Amino acid sequence: MQSGFVESFNGRLRDECLNETLFTSPPHARFVLDVWRYDYNHVRPHSKLGGRTPAEKAGKPVRGHAPRQVAITSTDHHVGGGLYL
């Protein structure tokens, strides 16, 4: 274990996003990860930051809450596709 912060972050990313999502394409993976990263940095309060988000700590404006689940409609023609959760 090299860094407690990095290990904690990697575990959270894996548990909350990577293990829960079946990515259908690289663009789909980028979109889902961008949504998760926005939520992690701008919506969720972090106990190590005194209940503030990383964006608040850095002084960046917060734009609101990200949805819990994001429906992604595909423009690609995937087998069985159209709507991804």
C-alpha positions as CSV (number, residue, x, y, z in Angstrom):
1,M,0.0,0.0,0.0
2,Q,1.7,3.2,-1.2
3,S,-0.9,5.8,-0.4
4,G,-4.0,5.4,1.8
5,F,-5.9,8.1,-0.2
6,V,-5.2,6.5,-3.6
7,E,-6.1,3.0,-2.3
8,S,-9.3,4.4,-0.9
9,F,-10.2,6.2,-4.1
10,N,-9.4,3.2,-6.3
11,G,-11.6,1.0,-4.1
12,R,-14.5,3.4,-4.2
13,L,-14.2,3.8,-8.0
14,R,-14.1,0.1,-8.4
15,D,-17.0,-0.7,-6.1
16,E,-19.3,2.2,-7.1
17,C,-18.7,2.4,-10.8
18,L,-16.5,-0.2,-12.5
19,N,-18.1,-3.3,-10.9
20,E,-21.6,-1.9,-11.4
21,T,-21.3,-1.0,-15.1
22,L,-21.0,-3.1,-18.2
23,F,-19.4,-0.8,-20.7
24,T,-20.4,-1.3,-24.3
25,S,-17.8,1.0,-26.0
26,P,-14.9,3.3,-25.1
27,P,-17.2,6.4,-25.5
28,H,-19.7,4.8,-23.2
29,A,-17.0,4.2,-20.6
30,R,-15.7,7.8,-20.9
31,F,-19.2,9.1,-20.4
32,V,-20.0,7.0,-17.3
33,L,-16.6,7.8,-15.8
34,D,-17.1,11.5,-16.4
35,V,-20.5,11.4,-14.7
36,W,-19.0,9.5,-11.7
37,R,-16.0,11.8,-11.5
38,Y,-18.3,14.9,-11.5
39,D,-20.4,13.4,-8.7
40,Y,-17.4,12.5,-6.7
41,N,-15.8,16.0,-7.0
42,H,-18.8,18.3,-7.0
43,V,-21.7,16.6,-5.3
44,R,-20.5,14.3,-2.5
45,P,-19.3,15.8,0.8
46,H,-16.0,14.2,2.0
47,S,-15.4,13.6,5.7
48,K,-11.7,14.4,5.3
49,L,-12.7,17.9,4.0
50,G,-15.0,18.7,6.8
51,G,-18.1,17.8,5.0
52,R,-17.3,19.8,1.9
53,T,-16.8,18.6,-1.7
54,P,-13.4,18.8,-3.3
55,A,-14.7,21.5,-5.6
56,E,-15.8,23.6,-2.6
57,K,-12.4,23.1,-1.0
58,A,-10.7,24.2,-4.1
59,G,-13.1,27.2,-4.4
60,K,-14.7,26.1,-7.7
61,P,-18.4,26.7,-8.2
62,V,-20.8,23.8,-7.7
63,R,-23.4,23.3,-10.4
64,G,-25.8,21.0,-8.6
65,H,-26.4,17.4,-8.1
66,A,-25.7,14.6,-10.5
67,P,-28.4,12.0,-11.0
68,R,-28.0,8.7,-9.1
69,Q,-28.5,6.6,-12.3
70,V,-27.9,8.0,-15.7
71,A,-29.8,6.7,-18.7
72,I,-27.5,6.7,-21.7
73,T,-29.2,6.4,-25.1
74,S,-27.0,5.1,-27.8
75,T,-26.6,6.4,-31.3
76,D,-24.6,3.3,-32.1
77,H,-26.3,0.1,-33.2
78,H,-25.4,-2.3,-30.4
79,V,-27.0,-5.7,-30.1
80,G,-29.9,-5.4,-27.6
81,G,-29.0,-1.8,-27.1
82,G,-30.6,1.6,-27.0
83,L,-30.8,2.3,-23.3
84,Y,-28.0,1.7,-20.8
85,L,-28.2,2.1,-17.0
